[in-house]
C-alpha cells in the first residue's frame, strides 16, 4: 500500500463493528492484486446464493424457473418466507459479446420477465448493477427486485461483471476512461439494446440503477447515454467524475471530492450538447461509513446541474416515521413544474446495505424502507 493511502485506510477501518467486515471486503476488492489467470479459469463461479442459482457461464437465452435461494440460515418466520418466495415470471440466463475499446468482451447477464400479458408497448425495463463482492443472482435475491417488478409489471436485467475484468466483480467507476464512456460502458449499453430488441420491451421506459460500485457505474452509463434511459437510481453510490485510481476511489468513498462536483458535470454537458432531462433518485444510509453520506450531497448537486435546476429551486421535505420498516427516513423532492425530477432519500441508522433487503446476504439490511419499491415507484412517474 502506498503511503498516501494509509490515513484513508485507518479512517475506513474505524467504522462500527457491524460494518467492519463489509469495509474489509471492499478494501480487499479495491486493493488486492488480481488473481492468477489459471486460478480464475479454475474457479469461474461467484459465491452462489444457493446450488439452485443459475451458473455464471450459461447457455445463451436459457430459461430457468430456479430463482436463487439463500444458503443455510436460521429458520425464517412464515412472513419472511412469503416475502422471499420466487417470483413467478421467467428467469433467463445468457451471455453478451461486445466491444470494449479494441477488446471483445463477453459478459453474463440474467433477465427477469414478469408473468402475465405484456402491455402493448412491452414491459418497461430496469437495469440493475451489483456492487463489489456480489454476483448478479445474489443481487437479485438480496434486493428482491424480481418480486417487486412482478407486482409492478417490469422486466429486470442484471449484467454481471466478470472475474477476468476484476477479481472481486467490481465495476471500475473510478477509471477515467470508463467515466468518459469507455471500459464496460459500451458492453452494458449493447446488452441493453439487444435485450430491448429481442424481448419487445418498452424503449420509452428503460431505467438503470445500482448499489455502491454498481451505482457509480449506473451513473456513468446514464450520463454517457442519457437518450436511452428515462430515469436513474443510485443506492449508496460515489459521486461522478473523480477517483481515477484505487487510492483515489477510496478517497472519494470517504470524503467525496468537492473540487470535481461541478467541473465533472460541466465536462459531460460539453460532450453532450442538448443533454435531456435525467430524473434521478438517490438513496443513502446516514450511518454508512464505507461510502459516506457526503457522496449523496455531491450527487444531489450533480443531479441538479444535469437537470438544469437552479440551486434555489424549492425542495419539498417529508419526514417518514419508522413504522414497519424499522428505520425513519426523509424524502427531499425537487420538481420542475408538476414533474418530480429529483428525489433524495436519507435513511437514519442505515449502514452500507440495500435498504429493506434480504439480510441473509451481505450488503443487505432487513431494516429500512423497501429500496426496490422506492425505485419502482419513482420510475413509474417517468418515460423517455
Order of alpha helices (4+ residues) and beta strands (2+ residues): alpha-alpha-alpha-beta-alpha-beta-beta-beta-alpha-alpha-beta-alpha-alpha-beta-alpha-beta-alpha-alpha-beta-alpha-beta-beta-beta-beta-beta-alpha
